[in-house]
Amino acid sequence: MHRIHPSGVPWHGASRPVIIPTVKSYPTARGAVLRNRPATPTRTIAPPSRAVRSGPARVRVAREVSGRGGKAVSVILGLPLAAAELENLGRELKKLCGAGGAVRDGRIEIQGEHRDRLVEALRQRGFDAKRSGG
């Protein structure tokens, strides 16, 4: 069910843009098949802009176990680095801890409980790193 956005277009309440097609279709055995092209271009609802915080980045080192069968993983969040730099830093930190890991979605994941060691290594590299969680 769609609600009406203050701008007058249907809206489902999420913060992401919603693309509402204006195409008519008819059902078939394999799903919906488009009958004709849209008469008007699709409308997009833009999300509200978020204020960007200035100053040093908040680098947090957390411990996660959810979705990993009870195994602990140290996760580094908030690093202001490009993808290639994240890969290099992740490789160095995995060697430092003697553990495996991965770089996913802008986060570095190191297998095992290594938060104290990671915070110290990140501070030596000039990041304002802190432990997050318990």
VMD Tcl script that builds the backbone (N, CA, C; Angstrom):
set m [mol new atoms 402]
animate dup $m
set s [atomselect $m all]
$s set {name element resname resid chain x y z} {
  {N N MET 1 A 0.845 -1.175 0.000}
  {CA C MET 1 A 0.000 0.000 0.000}
  {C C MET 1 A 0.889 1.236 0.000}
  {N N HIS 2 A 0.592 2.151 -0.870}
  {CA C HIS 2 A 1.385 3.364 -0.978}
  {C C HIS 2 A 0.701 4.507 -0.233}
  {N N ARG 3 A 1.511 5.313 0.400}
  {CA C ARG 3 A 1.006 6.542 0.999}
  {C C ARG 3 A 1.304 7.681 0.035}
  {N N ILE 4 A 0.757 8.802 0.305}
  {CA C ILE 4 A 0.993 9.967 -0.552}
  {C C ILE 4 A 2.059 10.834 0.091}
  {N N HIS 5 A 3.135 11.067 -0.651}
  {CA C HIS 5 A 4.239 11.919 -0.216}
  {C C HIS 5 A 3.763 13.368 -0.247}
  {N N PRO 6 A 4.342 14.258 0.579}
  {CA C PRO 6 A 3.933 15.669 0.550}
  {C C PRO 6 A 4.007 16.303 -0.835}
  {N N SER 7 A 4.837 15.745 -1.714}
  {CA C SER 7 A 4.921 16.304 -3.062}
  {C C SER 7 A 3.771 15.837 -3.945}
  {N N GLY 8 A 2.949 14.876 -3.433}
  {CA C GLY 8 A 1.782 14.451 -4.182}
  {C C GLY 8 A 1.944 13.154 -4.942}
  {N N VAL 9 A 3.087 12.476 -4.816}
  {CA C VAL 9 A 3.291 11.221 -5.528}
  {C C VAL 9 A 3.203 10.059 -4.552}
  {N N PRO 10 A 2.838 8.861 -5.018}
  {CA C PRO 10 A 2.792 7.691 -4.127}
  {C C PRO 10 A 4.162 7.420 -3.533}
  {N N TRP 11 A 4.186 6.941 -2.292}
  {CA C TRP 11 A 5.438 6.768 -1.568}
  {C C TRP 11 A 5.255 5.671 -0.547}
  {N N HIS 12 A 6.235 4.790 -0.389}
  {CA C HIS 12 A 6.078 3.692 0.563}
  {C C HIS 12 A 6.779 3.942 1.891}
  {N N GLY 13 A 7.402 5.085 2.110}
  {CA C GLY 13 A 7.917 5.461 3.420}
  {C C GLY 13 A 9.382 5.170 3.651}
  {N N ALA 14 A 10.090 4.532 2.738}
  {CA C ALA 14 A 11.506 4.240 2.938}
  {C C ALA 14 A 12.349 5.465 2.640}
  {N N SER 15 A 13.588 5.433 3.092}
  {CA C SER 15 A 14.456 6.583 2.867}
  {C C SER 15 A 15.120 6.530 1.498}
  {N N ARG 16 A 15.072 5.376 0.822}
  {CA C ARG 16 A 15.670 5.273 -0.498}
  {C C ARG 16 A 14.702 5.781 -1.564}
  {N N PRO 17 A 15.237 6.197 -2.720}
  {CA C PRO 17 A 14.336 6.642 -3.781}
  {C C PRO 17 A 13.451 5.494 -4.261}
  {N N VAL 18 A 12.244 5.827 -4.636}
  {CA C VAL 18 A 11.307 4.840 -5.136}
  {C C VAL 18 A 11.001 5.193 -6.577}
  {N N ILE 19 A 11.183 4.239 -7.457}
  {CA C ILE 19 A 10.865 4.463 -8.860}
  {C C ILE 19 A 9.507 3.833 -9.116}
  {N N ILE 20 A 8.587 4.650 -9.562}
  {CA C ILE 20 A 7.222 4.195 -9.772}
  {C C ILE 20 A 6.974 4.160 -11.278}
  {N N PRO 21 A 6.943 2.962 -11.860}
  {CA C PRO 21 A 6.721 2.903 -13.302}
  {C C PRO 21 A 5.270 3.241 -13.645}
  {N N THR 22 A 5.106 3.797 -14.813}
  {CA C THR 22 A 3.764 4.134 -15.277}
  {C C THR 22 A 3.432 3.288 -16.498}
  {N N VAL 23 A 3.839 2.008 -16.480}
  {CA C VAL 23 A 3.643 1.106 -17.607}
  {C C VAL 23 A 2.502 0.152 -17.289}
  {N N LYS 24 A 1.630 -0.082 -18.267}
  {CA C LYS 24 A 0.567 -1.061 -18.092}
  {C C LYS 24 A 1.088 -2.407 -18.578}
  {N N SER 25 A 0.707 -3.474 -17.879}
  {CA C SER 25 A 1.140 -4.805 -18.279}
  {C C SER 25 A -0.004 -5.780 -18.093}
  {N N TYR 26 A 0.156 -6.963 -18.644}
  {CA C TYR 26 A -0.842 -7.989 -18.448}
  {C C TYR 26 A -0.121 -9.267 -18.028}
  {N N PRO 27 A -0.735 -10.102 -17.200}
  {CA C PRO 27 A -0.070 -11.306 -16.714}
  {C C PRO 27 A -0.026 -12.401 -17.772}
  {N N THR 28 A 1.033 -13.185 -17.739}
  {CA C THR 28 A 1.164 -14.363 -18.598}
  {C C THR 28 A 1.621 -15.517 -17.718}
  {N N ALA 29 A 1.854 -16.641 -18.317}
  {CA C ALA 29 A 2.302 -17.807 -17.552}
  {C C ALA 29 A 3.708 -17.594 -16.986}
  {N N ARG 30 A 4.509 -16.755 -17.607}
  {CA C ARG 30 A 5.880 -16.549 -17.163}
  {C C ARG 30 A 6.066 -15.220 -16.448}
  {N N GLY 31 A 5.015 -14.589 -16.001}
  {CA C GLY 31 A 5.139 -13.317 -15.305}
  {C C GLY 31 A 4.510 -12.196 -16.100}
  {N N ALA 32 A 4.787 -10.970 -15.690}
  {CA C ALA 32 A 4.191 -9.811 -16.350}
  {C C ALA 32 A 4.959 -9.477 -17.610}
  {N N VAL 33 A 4.248 -9.199 -18.670}
  {CA C VAL 33 A 4.853 -8.799 -19.931}
  {C C VAL 33 A 4.408 -7.369 -20.210}
  {N N LEU 34 A 5.352 -6.520 -20.552}
  {CA C LEU 34 A 5.017 -5.117 -20.805}
  {C C LEU 34 A 4.227 -5.000 -22.095}
  {N N ARG 35 A 3.150 -4.263 -22.037}
  {CA C ARG 35 A 2.303 -4.079 -23.202}
  {C C ARG 35 A 2.733 -2.851 -24.008}
  {N N ASN 36 A 3.070 -1.774 -23.334}
  {CA C ASN 36 A 3.442 -0.564 -24.050}
  {C C ASN 36 A 4.489 0.206 -23.246}
  {N N ARG 37 A 5.082 1.180 -23.877}
  {CA C ARG 37 A 6.084 2.002 -23.202}
  {C C ARG 37 A 5.383 3.045 -22.336}
  {N N PRO 38 A 6.085 3.544 -21.307}
  {CA C PRO 38 A 5.458 4.568 -20.467}
  {C C PRO 38 A 5.167 5.843 -21.241}
  {N N ALA 39 A 4.033 6.426 -20.963}
  {CA C ALA 39 A 3.666 7.679 -21.619}
  {C C ALA 39 A 4.490 8.832 -21.062}
  {N N THR 40 A 4.825 8.747 -19.783}
  {CA C THR 40 A 5.636 9.776 -19.147}
  {C C THR 40 A 6.847 9.116 -18.522}
  {N N PRO 41 A 7.925 9.837 -18.332}
  {CA C PRO 41 A 9.083 9.230 -17.685}
  {C C PRO 41 A 8.758 8.828 -16.247}
  {N N THR 42 A 9.525 7.847 -15.742}
  {CA C THR 42 A 9.297 7.406 -14.373}
  {C C THR 42 A 9.687 8.507 -13.414}
  {N N ARG 43 A 9.012 8.543 -12.273}
  {CA C ARG 43 A 9.262 9.565 -11.275}
  {C C ARG 43 A 10.140 8.987 -10.172}
  {N N THR 44 A 11.023 9.786 -9.630}
  {CA C THR 44 A 11.905 9.358 -8.561}
  {C C THR 44 A 11.728 10.282 -7.367}
  {N N ILE 45 A 11.648 9.687 -6.186}
  {CA C ILE 45 A 11.563 10.463 -4.957}
  {C C ILE 45 A 12.925 10.415 -4.303}
  {N N ALA 46 A 13.572 11.538 -4.162}
  {CA C ALA 46 A 14.920 11.588 -3.594}
  {C C ALA 46 A 14.858 11.492 -2.071}
  {N N PRO 47 A 15.846 10.786 -1.455}
  {CA C PRO 47 A 15.868 10.707 0.006}
  {C C PRO 47 A 16.291 12.031 0.606}
  {N N PRO 48 A 15.981 12.271 1.869}
  {CA C PRO 48 A 16.427 13.514 2.496}
  {C C PRO 48 A 17.945 13.508 2.612}
  {N N SER 49 A 18.562 14.665 2.429}
  {CA C SER 49 A 20.022 14.731 2.494}
  {C C SER 49 A 20.468 14.657 3.945}
  {N N ARG 50 A 21.605 14.008 4.142}
  {CA C ARG 50 A 22.164 13.882 5.482}
  {C C ARG 50 A 23.343 14.835 5.608}
  {N N ALA 51 A 23.475 15.428 6.782}
  {CA C ALA 51 A 24.581 16.344 7.011}
  {C C ALA 51 A 25.880 15.555 7.108}
  {N N VAL 52 A 26.919 16.031 6.460}
  {CA C VAL 52 A 28.218 15.380 6.492}
  {C C VAL 52 A 29.011 15.956 7.649}
  {N N ARG 53 A 29.528 15.075 8.479}
  {CA C ARG 53 A 30.275 15.497 9.654}
  {C C ARG 53 A 31.704 15.826 9.243}
  {N N SER 54 A 32.175 16.995 9.637}
  {CA C SER 54 A 33.546 17.367 9.320}
  {C C SER 54 A 34.452 16.938 10.465}
  {N N GLY 55 A 35.748 16.921 10.197}
  {CA C GLY 55 A 36.704 16.521 11.220}
  {C C GLY 55 A 37.221 15.118 10.950}
  {N N PRO 56 A 37.966 14.567 11.904}
  {CA C PRO 56 A 38.547 13.236 11.692}
  {C C PRO 56 A 37.465 12.156 11.638}
  {N N ALA 57 A 37.759 11.117 10.881}
  {CA C ALA 57 A 36.805 10.024 10.737}
  {C C ALA 57 A 36.719 9.213 12.025}
  {N N ARG 58 A 35.533 8.679 12.302}
  {CA C ARG 58 A 35.349 7.822 13.463}
  {C C ARG 58 A 35.625 6.386 13.043}
  {N N VAL 59 A 36.777 5.884 13.383}
  {CA C VAL 59 A 37.132 4.515 13.070}
  {C C VAL 59 A 36.810 3.677 14.302}
  {N N ARG 60 A 35.971 2.667 14.121}
  {CA C ARG 60 A 35.546 1.821 15.225}
  {C C ARG 60 A 35.931 0.376 14.928}
  {N N VAL 61 A 36.395 -0.315 15.955}
  {CA C VAL 61 A 36.737 -1.724 15.833}
  {C C VAL 61 A 35.753 -2.491 16.708}
  {N N ALA 62 A 34.885 -3.262 16.074}
  {CA C ALA 62 A 33.816 -3.965 16.773}
  {C C ALA 62 A 34.019 -5.476 16.662}
  {N N ARG 63 A 33.242 -6.209 17.453}
  {CA C ARG 63 A 33.258 -7.666 17.426}
  {C C ARG 63 A 31.875 -8.129 17.028}
  {N N GLU 64 A 31.803 -9.006 16.025}
  {CA C GLU 64 A 30.519 -9.531 15.567}
  {C C GLU 64 A 30.556 -11.045 15.588}
  {N N VAL 65 A 29.423 -11.635 15.929}
  {CA C VAL 65 A 29.293 -13.085 15.881}
  {C C VAL 65 A 28.034 -13.502 15.112}
  {N N SER 66 A 27.172 -12.558 14.796}
  {CA C SER 66 A 25.898 -12.900 14.165}
  {C C SER 66 A 26.109 -13.419 12.744}
  {N N GLY 67 A 25.434 -14.520 12.427}
  {CA C GLY 67 A 25.500 -15.091 11.093}
  {C C GLY 67 A 26.783 -15.838 10.805}
  {N N ARG 68 A 27.572 -16.123 11.833}
  {CA C ARG 68 A 28.858 -16.785 11.614}
  {C C ARG 68 A 28.993 -18.054 12.456}
  {N N GLY 69 A 27.903 -18.614 12.877}
  {CA C GLY 69 A 27.935 -19.848 13.641}
  {C C GLY 69 A 28.615 -19.701 14.988}
  {N N GLY 70 A 28.536 -18.526 15.601}
  {CA C GLY 70 A 29.133 -18.310 16.911}
  {C C GLY 70 A 30.596 -17.926 16.880}
  {N N LYS 71 A 31.203 -17.888 15.718}
  {CA C LYS 71 A 32.616 -17.509 15.600}
  {C C LYS 71 A 32.738 -15.987 15.645}
  {N N ALA 72 A 33.710 -15.494 16.394}
  {CA C ALA 72 A 33.908 -14.051 16.535}
  {C C ALA 72 A 34.699 -13.501 15.352}
  {N N VAL 73 A 34.342 -12.314 14.918}
  {CA C VAL 73 A 35.039 -11.606 13.846}
  {C C VAL 73 A 35.239 -10.167 14.294}
  {N N SER 74 A 36.463 -9.652 14.158}
  {CA C SER 74 A 36.736 -8.248 14.453}
  {C C SER 74 A 36.464 -7.446 13.192}
  {N N VAL 75 A 35.639 -6.410 13.309}
  {CA C VAL 75 A 35.217 -5.621 12.156}
  {C C VAL 75 A 35.675 -4.180 12.341}
  {N N ILE 76 A 36.332 -3.634 11.307}
  {CA C ILE 76 A 36.802 -2.249 11.336}
  {C C ILE 76 A 35.864 -1.433 10.459}
  {N N LEU 77 A 35.237 -0.423 11.058}
  {CA C LEU 77 A 34.238 0.404 10.378}
  {C C LEU 77 A 34.696 1.854 10.312}
  {N N GLY 78 A 34.280 2.572 9.284}
  {CA C GLY 78 A 34.480 4.012 9.223}
  {C C GLY 78 A 35.822 4.478 8.691}
  {N N LEU 79 A 36.554 3.614 8.008}
  {CA C LEU 79 A 37.838 4.044 7.450}
  {C C LEU 79 A 37.605 4.899 6.203}
  {N N PRO 80 A 38.174 6.101 6.158}
  {CA C PRO 80 A 37.966 6.978 5.002}
  {C C PRO 80 A 38.975 6.684 3.891}
  {N N LEU 81 A 38.953 5.465 3.351}
  {CA C LEU 81 A 39.919 5.050 2.340}
  {C C LEU 81 A 39.207 4.547 1.094}
  {N N ALA 82 A 39.918 4.612 -0.025}
  {CA C ALA 82 A 39.403 4.067 -1.272}
  {C C ALA 82 A 39.488 2.545 -1.213}
  {N N ALA 83 A 38.852 1.874 -2.164}
  {CA C ALA 83 A 38.772 0.411 -2.152}
  {C C ALA 83 A 40.156 -0.239 -2.204}
  {N N ALA 84 A 41.046 0.272 -3.058}
  {CA C ALA 84 A 42.386 -0.318 -3.178}
  {C C ALA 84 A 43.173 -0.143 -1.878}
  {N N GLU 85 A 43.051 1.023 -1.244}
  {CA C GLU 85 A 43.753 1.257 0.017}
  {C C GLU 85 A 43.191 0.375 1.126}
  {N N LEU 86 A 41.866 0.150 1.114}
  {CA C LEU 86 A 41.256 -0.747 2.096}
  {C C LEU 86 A 41.789 -2.164 1.929}
  {N N GLU 87 A 41.928 -2.625 0.674}
  {CA C GLU 87 A 42.468 -3.962 0.418}
  {C C GLU 87 A 43.882 -4.081 0.965}
  {N N ASN 88 A 44.734 -3.078 0.716}
  {CA C ASN 88 A 46.120 -3.120 1.197}
  {C C ASN 88 A 46.175 -3.103 2.722}
  {N N LEU 89 A 45.385 -2.233 3.341}
  {CA C LEU 89 A 45.368 -2.167 4.793}
  {C C LEU 89 A 44.836 -3.466 5.385}
  {N N GLY 90 A 43.803 -4.028 4.775}
  {CA C GLY 90 A 43.257 -5.301 5.236}
  {C C GLY 90 A 44.296 -6.406 5.166}
  {N N ARG 91 A 45.070 -6.442 4.100}
  {CA C ARG 91 A 46.122 -7.447 3.949}
  {C C ARG 91 A 47.164 -7.304 5.051}
  {N N GLU 92 A 47.582 -6.066 5.333}
  {CA C GLU 92 A 48.577 -5.830 6.384}
  {C C GLU 92 A 48.047 -6.238 7.759}
  {N N LEU 93 A 46.779 -5.893 8.043}
  {CA C LEU 93 A 46.212 -6.216 9.346}
  {C C LEU 93 A 45.996 -7.716 9.520}
  {N N LYS 94 A 45.649 -8.421 8.445}
  {CA C LYS 94 A 45.513 -9.868 8.532}
  {C C LYS 94 A 46.860 -10.522 8.843}
  {N N LYS 95 A 47.920 -10.016 8.229}
  {CA C LYS 95 A 49.262 -10.545 8.516}
  {C C LYS 95 A 49.656 -10.254 9.957}
  {N N LEU 96 A 49.344 -9.055 10.432}
  {CA C LEU 96 A 49.667 -8.679 11.798}
  {C C LEU 96 A 48.992 -9.613 12.809}
  {N N CYS 97 A 47.729 -9.965 12.542}
  {CA C CYS 97 A 46.969 -10.806 13.469}
  {C C CYS 97 A 47.189 -12.297 13.218}
  {N N GLY 98 A 47.762 -12.641 12.081}
  {CA C GLY 98 A 47.944 -14.049 11.759}
  {C C GLY 98 A 46.625 -14.752 11.545}
  {N N ALA 99 A 45.703 -14.063 10.903}
  {CA C ALA 99 A 44.356 -14.613 10.708}
  {C C ALA 99 A 43.856 -14.278 9.316}
  {N N GLY 100 A 42.791 -14.930 8.928}
  {CA C GLY 100 A 42.147 -14.641 7.656}
  {C C GLY 100 A 41.172 -13.499 7.807}
  {N N GLY 101 A 40.556 -13.142 6.714}
  {CA C GLY 101 A 39.588 -12.064 6.760}
  {C C GLY 101 A 39.206 -11.626 5.366}
  {N N ALA 102 A 38.461 -10.540 5.299}
  {CA C ALA 102 A 37.983 -10.032 4.015}
  {C C ALA 102 A 37.688 -8.548 4.128}
  {N N VAL 103 A 37.612 -7.901 2.959}
  {CA C VAL 103 A 37.162 -6.511 2.870}
  {C C VAL 103 A 35.843 -6.545 2.128}
  {N N ARG 104 A 34.751 -6.153 2.828}
  {CA C ARG 104 A 33.407 -6.185 2.245}
  {C C ARG 104 A 32.671 -4.901 2.581}
  {N N ASP 105 A 32.062 -4.312 1.592}
  {CA C ASP 105 A 31.185 -3.151 1.789}
  {C C ASP 105 A 31.857 -2.032 2.566}
  {N N GLY 106 A 33.130 -1.762 2.309}
  {CA C GLY 106 A 33.835 -0.685 2.999}
  {C C GLY 106 A 34.236 -1.029 4.417}
  {N N ARG 107 A 34.153 -2.300 4.794}
  {CA C ARG 107 A 34.518 -2.763 6.131}
  {C C ARG 107 A 35.637 -3.794 6.008}
  {N N ILE 108 A 36.520 -3.814 6.985}
  {CA C ILE 108 A 37.553 -4.845 7.044}
  {C C ILE 108 A 37.136 -5.827 8.125}
  {N N GLU 109 A 37.063 -7.110 7.774}
  {CA C GLU 109 A 36.701 -8.153 8.711}
  {C C GLU 109 A 37.911 -9.053 8.925}
  {N N ILE 110 A 38.312 -9.234 10.188}
  {CA C ILE 110 A 39.430 -10.098 10.550}
  {C C ILE 110 A 38.870 -11.220 11.418}
  {N N GLN 111 A 39.167 -12.461 11.056}
  {CA C GLN 111 A 38.637 -13.598 11.808}
  {C C GLN 111 A 39.283 -13.662 13.187}
  {N N GLY 112 A 38.464 -13.792 14.209}
  {CA C GLY 112 A 38.954 -13.921 15.572}
  {C C GLY 112 A 38.805 -12.627 16.362}
  {N N GLU 113 A 39.136 -12.710 17.643}
  {CA C GLU 113 A 39.050 -11.570 18.567}
  {C C GLU 113 A 40.408 -10.874 18.617}
  {N N HIS 114 A 40.569 -9.788 17.852}
  {CA C HIS 114 A 41.839 -9.069 17.759}
  {C C HIS 114 A 41.650 -7.571 17.948}
  {N N ARG 115 A 40.615 -7.145 18.642}
  {CA C ARG 115 A 40.287 -5.724 18.717}
  {C C ARG 115 A 41.408 -4.878 19.298}
  {N N ASP 116 A 41.989 -5.297 20.403}
  {CA C ASP 116 A 43.041 -4.483 21.030}
  {C C ASP 116 A 44.234 -4.309 20.105}
  {N N ARG 117 A 44.663 -5.398 19.473}
  {CA C ARG 117 A 45.792 -5.345 18.546}
  {C C ARG 117 A 45.480 -4.449 17.349}
  {N N LEU 118 A 44.250 -4.536 16.832}
  {CA C LEU 118 A 43.860 -3.733 15.673}
  {C C LEU 118 A 43.780 -2.247 16.009}
  {N N VAL 119 A 43.233 -1.917 17.184}
  {CA C VAL 119 A 43.141 -0.509 17.594}
  {C C VAL 119 A 44.538 0.083 17.693}
  {N N GLU 120 A 45.469 -0.650 18.294}
  {CA C GLU 120 A 46.846 -0.157 18.425}
  {C C GLU 120 A 47.496 0.043 17.056}
  {N N ALA 121 A 47.313 -0.914 16.149}
  {CA C ALA 121 A 47.899 -0.808 14.810}
  {C C ALA 121 A 47.309 0.365 14.036}
  {N N LEU 122 A 46.014 0.594 14.160}
  {CA C LEU 122 A 45.376 1.708 13.450}
  {C C LEU 122 A 45.821 3.052 14.025}
  {N N ARG 123 A 46.009 3.129 15.326}
  {CA C ARG 123 A 46.504 4.373 15.933}
  {C C ARG 123 A 47.928 4.663 15.469}
  {N N GLN 124 A 48.759 3.641 15.328}
  {CA C GLN 124 A 50.121 3.844 14.832}
  {C C GLN 124 A 50.123 4.353 13.399}
  {N N ARG 125 A 49.087 4.003 12.631}
  {CA C ARG 125 A 48.985 4.471 11.251}
  {C C ARG 125 A 48.294 5.833 11.151}
  {N N GLY 126 A 47.933 6.431 12.289}
  {CA C GLY 126 A 47.387 7.789 12.291}
  {C C GLY 126 A 45.879 7.903 12.328}
  {N N PHE 127 A 45.168 6.794 12.509}
  {CA C PHE 127 A 43.706 6.836 12.590}
  {C C PHE 127 A 43.288 6.996 14.049}
  {N N ASP 128 A 42.156 7.679 14.261}
  {CA C ASP 128 A 41.601 7.828 15.600}
  {C C ASP 128 A 40.663 6.644 15.843}
  {N N ALA 129 A 41.249 5.491 16.204}
  {CA C ALA 129 A 40.493 4.244 16.337}
  {C C ALA 129 A 40.112 4.007 17.786}
  {N N LYS 130 A 38.907 3.464 17.963}
  {CA C LYS 130 A 38.418 3.114 19.294}
  {C C LYS 130 A 37.684 1.780 19.222}
  {N N ARG 131 A 37.668 1.092 20.360}
  {CA C ARG 131 A 36.894 -0.141 20.463}
  {C C ARG 131 A 35.411 0.208 20.505}
  {N N SER 132 A 34.630 -0.640 19.891}
  {CA C SER 132 A 33.193 -0.450 19.881}
  {C C SER 132 A 32.540 -1.696 20.448}
  {N N GLY 133 A 31.489 -1.536 21.192}
  {CA C GLY 133 A 30.806 -2.685 21.766}
  {C C GLY 133 A 31.415 -3.083 23.096}
  {N N GLY 134 A 31.093 -4.291 23.564}
  {CA C GLY 134 A 31.499 -4.776 24.887}
  {C C GLY 134 A 32.886 -5.183 25.063}
}
mol reanalyze $m
mol bondsrecalc $m
mol representation Tube
mol addrep $m
